[in-house]
Amino acid sequence: MRNLYIIAAILALLVGCTPKTKEAITIPQQMENKIASIHIVNKDESLYKIATKYSVTQEELIEMNPALKNKKLKKGMKLYIPIATTKKEEVKKEEKPKVETPVIVEEKKEHATIAIILPFMLDKYAPTEQERMIEFYQGLLLAVESLKNEGLSFDIQTYDSGEATESLATLINSGKLDKCDMIIGALYPAHNKQLATYAKAKNIPLVLPFSAKEDELYSNPKVFITNAIQKYTIEKSVEKFHEQFPGANVIFVDNEREAEKKEFATELLKQLDKKSINHSTILIDSLMSMAGGDGNSYIVQHMDSNALNIFIPTSSKVETFNSVLPSLLVLKRDTIESVPEFILFGYPEWQIYAASNLEAMYEVDTYFYASFYTNAILPEAIEIQEKYAKWYNRSMQNRYPRYGMLGYDTGYYFLKAISLYRENMAENINKIIFTPSQLGFNFIRNNNRGGYINNKAYYVRYSPDYKVTKIDLDK
């Protein structure tokens, strides 16, 4: 595989960006007659080696440097070296010389080694794919910088996985990944499968930041699937529905021509029956006829004047959205007869439609469920967008999801997790305190042998007071 040499910024992150001015080292006046010199600890040095170098004992070093009582050294540590004894003690003939066993002090690894494997396809012109992967990677580098400012350090190794038809066998067999603490990538199912098999054999956590559809990944305990799978998002959204809307009256708006989201309505219907929550179904044609001037009496008959009424289309497609929203806007503005309180509830795709329908969504009081969400007015989104523009002198691409934010959220969460917990990361994966710019995390397992699947979900509300609220369903 080919290393990605285009990211020069990462070298700056690892070496600290700018050299520091050397600090003047002085000996305290009261200790001048006891100290011969000062030693700065280098990498891989032990207490025994330093004592031998200056012809002093380890005990003398510890006495002069009380912080060494636990005999742990760190690179850059400043040690006072005592004046060596000029006259060695004679060994009595009847006593055997005491042989001092060297104390080996292992230096603790202070940085985590992370492999990033993405299809940059540097030898091919594929602008759409390349733009997404580069933006994801750039967002991840911003996370590295944020964590660096928190005192954490990383060795980032980046590889181009190439096209979907290529194999990762050469990279895997090279041994370059063997020393990694964690792997992030890749994109294509075939690459995911190869990396998952390798990660399981080498006991290395593998983070899959994009869609993962291979069933065998779900039974691999080293795999973390971050892109929430629709099944689990629906499950969480349905489970929390009655808590968010207690005592509501649900009205499904059935579009028999566009019903690709029937699974959400079906699962919600089961939950409503289980919780004894009122519900009914109307056809979208009836709603559109009401908006066209045929009267709203039929629609009102399905509403409860003593409860919150929730209209839920059975399709997420833009055609259904563009029919239901204006119809409910007419109902909201009705002045001829009193209309009970109601809201509109829908699907993750609605965040894409919001740009051209904001006023109506606010006025109708619109909710939708989603596994990820961002909005330019949210503080966390503003912060990451400003950082991205400052670093790369351009804005993120206007697409959903925002790949720069996806890279930042994924990088920050998992790099912090591996730094704090290392080999115990899996059992502590939900303990990271984190405010996502777009994608949140909450991991579950289907069984004790399986991988970790993100089931984070939100309700997003566009309310009549022109506010956008992101409701975390895990809180």
N, C-alpha and C positions, 0 to 999 in steps of 0.2 A: 504493500500500500504506500501511498505517497503522503509524506508529511505536508501539512498545510503551512507553507512558509509566508503566506501573505499577511498574517496577523502579527505584525511587529509589536503591537501594543502589549501583547502578553509578556514579552521579555521585560518590558518596563515594569509590569506588575510584579514579576518574580524577583527582580533585583532591587526593587524599591524605588524605581523611577529616577531619582537623582541621588548622586553620591553625597554622603554626609561628611561634614568637616570633622577632622580628627579632634577628639577631645583631649585637652591637656591633662596629664596624669600627675598628680602630686602625692607625696607621702606625708601623712600627718606628722607635725613637728614632734609630738610626744613619742612617736614610734621610730624616729630616724635612727636611733642607736640600736634598734632591734631588726630592722629590715634591710636586706641586702639589695633587693630589687623588686619589681612588680612584673608579674607574668600575666599575659592575656591568653586565656584558654582557646586552643584551636580545636577544630573538629576532630573527633576520634581520639583525643588525648584522655589519659586516665590519671588518677591521682598518683599511682605508682610511677608512671613515666615522668611526671613533673618532678616528683620527689627525687628520683634517680638523676634527672638532668641537673638539679641544683645541689646534689650531694647532701640532702636533708632527709629526715624520715617523714613518713606520712603523718605520724602523730604531731610532729613539729609544725607541719603545714596546717593541720586542723586546729592546733592551739593558736596559731597566728591568724587563722581565718575561721572563726566559730561557725560560720554559715555552712562549712563543709562537714559538720557532724553527721549528716546523713550520707556523706560521701557521694553526692550527686553533682556532676559538673555540667555546665552548659557552655556552649560556644559563646565567646565574647566576655565570659566572666573574668573579673579582675582579682588576682590572687597576690597577697603579700608574701614574698619569699623571705624566710628568716635567715639571719647570718649563720652560715654553716659552722659547726663546731670544729675548731682548729686542731684539736687533739682527740683522736678517736680513743674510745675506751678499750683497754686491753682485755682480751678474752682469757679468762682463767683456764689454765691447762686442764684442770679436772672437769671443766664444763665443755660440752660440745657447742660449737657455734650455733646460734639460733638462726634458722633460715626463715625469712619472712615471706609468706606466700603473697604474690602480687594480687592486689585487689583490682579486678577488671570492672570498670564502670561503663556500662553500656549507655551510649547517648540515645535519649528518647527521640524518635522521629517526630519533628515538630510540624512538618507539612504533610498534607495529603496529596497523593499522586492520582490525578484524574485523567482518564482517556476520553476524548470527545471524538466520536466517529459519525460523520455526517456525509451525505452525498453532495459535496461541493462541485464535483465533476469539472475539475479545473482544465481538463483537456478537451472539453466539449462546450458548444454553445447551447445552453439551456437556461435562458435568462429567468424564467418564472421560478424554476426549482432552485437555481443558484441564489436568487434574491431572497427567497424565503429562508434558506439554510444559513446564508451569511447574516441576515438580520437576526435570526435566532441566536447564532453564535456571538454576534456583537452584544446582544442583550445579556447573554451569559457572562461575557467579559465585564459588563457593568456590575454584575453580581459579585464577581471576583474582586473588583475594586472596593465595593461596599464592605465585603467581609475582610478584606485586607485592612481597611480602616478600623475594623473591630479587633484587629490583632491576630487574625487567622492567615495562614500561608498555604499556598498550593503550587504544585508542579503540574501544569496543564500540558498534556500531550495530545495533539490534534491530528486526525487522519481523515483522508478523503476516501469514503467507502465506494465511490463510483456509482455506476448505474445499477438498476435493480437486477440485471442479468449477470453482474459480476459476482465473484466469490470473495469472501473475506478469509479464505483459508491461508493465503500467503501471510497476511498480517498475524493471524492467530498462531500459525506455526513458527513465526519468527521469534516468539518469546517476548516481544516488546510489551505485551499487555500483562505479563505474568506478575509484575511487581506493583500493578495498579491497585489502589484502594477502592476504586469505583470506576465504572464505565457508563458513559451517557451516550446513547444512540442505539439503533440507527433510525432509518426511516422505512425502508421496504421490508415486507414480511419475511422474505428469504434471509435477509441480513439479520433481522431480529432473531430468527430461529437459530442461526449459526452462533450468534453472540450469546444467546441464552444457554445453549448447550455447553459452550466454553465456560461461561460464568458459573454455571452449576458445578462443573468439574473442578474449577479452580477456587471455588468459594468466594467469588467476587460479586458484590452487588451490581446489578445491571438496571439502569433507569431507561425506560422506553418513553420518550417525550411525545411521541405521535401515536397515531392509531395502531393498535395491536390486535390482530384478528385471529392469530394462530392459537387454537385451543390448547396446545401443549404448553404454551407459556403460562397458563393459569395454574398449572400443577408444578411450576418451578419455583422453589422458595427463595431464589436469588433475584427474581424479577420484580420490578416496581413499574406498574402501568399507570402513568400519570394522566393521560388523556381520558377523562371520565367516559366510560362506556354507557351508551344510551339506556341500556337495560337498568343499570344501577342508578342513573340520574332520575329516570321515571319512578323507580321504586322509592327513592328518597323523597321525591316531590309529592308523590301520592301519600306516603306515610305521614308527612307533615301537614297535609292539606287541612285536615279537620282541626288541628291546633291553631293554624293561622286564621281560619274562617269558621269558628264554632257557630253552630246553629244556622248555617247558611242554606239558601235554597239554590240548587245548581240547575242551570238550564243549558243542556247541550244543544249546539246549533249544528245540525247534521248537514254536511255537504256530500251528498251521495256520489257526486262526480269526482270529488277530490278528497279521498279519505285515507291518505297514507299514514295518518297519525292515530288511527283507530286504537292502537295498542295503549296509548295514554288514556284515552277515554274509557277503554275496557277495564283497565286496572283501577282507574278512579271510581268507576261505577261499582266495582266489587267492594272497594273501601267504603263508599257511601252507603251501600246496603248493609255492610258489617256494622257501621256506626249509626245506622238508622237516620241518615241525613236525607232530607227531601231532594228529589231530582226529577226532571222531566226532559223531554226532547222535542225540539221544534225543527222544521226544515228551514234551510237558509233562504229558500224562495219566499217563505212566509215573512221572514224578517225584511227582505228586500221589498216586498210588496207594501209592507207597512211604511217603509221609508219613501216609497213612491206615491204615497197619499191615500192608500186604501184603509187607513185607520190602524190604530195600535191596540184595539180591544183584544184581538186574539193573543197578542204577545203579553199583554198585561194579565190575561187570565192565567198564565203560567207563572206569574210572579207572586211573591208573598210580601204583603205590605208590612209585616212585622219582622222581617228578616232581611239580611243582605242577600241580594240576588246576584248570582255569578253566571255570566254567559261564557261558555267554553266552546269554541268551534272544534269540529272533529278533524280539521285539516290545518296544517301550518303553512300551506302554500300562499304566495302573495295574492293570488286571485281571490281566495277565500277571505284573507285579511282585508283586502280592498273592498270587499262587499260587506263584511260584518261591521267594520269600524264606522263607516259613514252612516249605516243604518242605526247603530246605537247612538251615534251623535245626534241624529234626528230625535230619537227617543229621549235623550238627555235634555234636549232643548224644548221638548213638548210643553206647551203652555195651556192646551185645551183641557186636559184632565190630569189629575195628579198621577205621577209615575213613581212607584216604590224605588227605594235606593238600590243601585246596581253597580257592578264593575264588570270589566272584561278581563278574562284570563286566557293566556295562550302559551306560545312555544318559544324555544331559544332563537329561532330564526327571526323573531320579531325585533331583535336588537339591530338587525340589518335594515329592516323596514322603517325603523324609528326616525332616521335622518330626514325623510320626506313627509313624516306624519306626526311630528312632535306635538303640535298644537292639539290635534284631535285626540291623541293618546293621553295627554294631560287632562283634557276636559272630560273624557269618558271615565277616567281613573282605570288605568291599564296595568295589569300584572302579567308576567310570564316567568316560567321556570327556566333555569339555565345551569350548565355545569361550569361556565366561565362567563365573565362579564367585565367590561370596562367602559368608562365614560370619561370624556375629556375634562369634565368638571370635577371629577373625584380627586382629592388631594394626592393619593398614591399614584394615580395615573398622570397627573400633572408633573410630579417629581421625576418619574422615570422618563417621560417624554422630553423634559428639559435636559436631563442628563444625556440622553441619547443624541439630541440635536447638538449639544455642546461638544460631545466626543467625536461624532462622525460628520458633523456639519451638514446634516440632512435630517428630515423627519422620517418616522416610521411609515411604512406603506399603509394606506387606508384600506385594510382588509380585516376580516374576522376569521380566526383570532389574529391579534397583533403579534407577529412572530418575535419582535423585539421584547415585548412584555412576557411572552411565553418563555423565552430564553432566560430572562431575568428571574422570573418567579421560580422556574425549575432549578436554575443554577443556585440561587440564593438558598432555597429550601434544602436541597440535597447536599450541597457543599458544606453548609453549616451542620447538617445532620451527621455527615461522615466525620467531620472535624471533632464534634463533641462526643460522639458515641462509638466511632470506629467499628469493631467487630460486633458491638451491641446495637448497631443502628436500627436493625429491623424491629426489635421489640420496643424501641423508643421513637419510632418514626413519627408518631402523632404528637410528640411533645414540643416540637419546634414552634416558638412564638413568632408569628409572621403575619404581616398585613399585605396581601397580594395586590399587585397592580391589575391583575386580570384573572389568573388561575389559582384557586385555593386547593388545599390538599387535606384529605381525610381517608386513610387507608384501611381497607378491610381484607379479610381472607375467606375464601370459600371453605377451606379446610386447613389443617395443620401442616399439610404437605405443599400447599399451593402458594402462588405468588401473591403480591400485594396489589390491590386494585383501588384506584382513587374513586370514591363515590361522592365527592364534594358536590353540593348543589345549592343553588340560591333561588329565592324569589326576587325579582326586580320589579319595582313599582314606579310608574309615572303618575304622580298624584295631581289633583286639581290645583294645588298650591304651587305648581311648577317645581316640584322637587323630585329628584331621582333617589330612591332608597334601595340599597342592596341588602337583602335580608339573608343572613347566613343560617341555613337550616340545621346546622350542628350546634347552634347556641340557643 
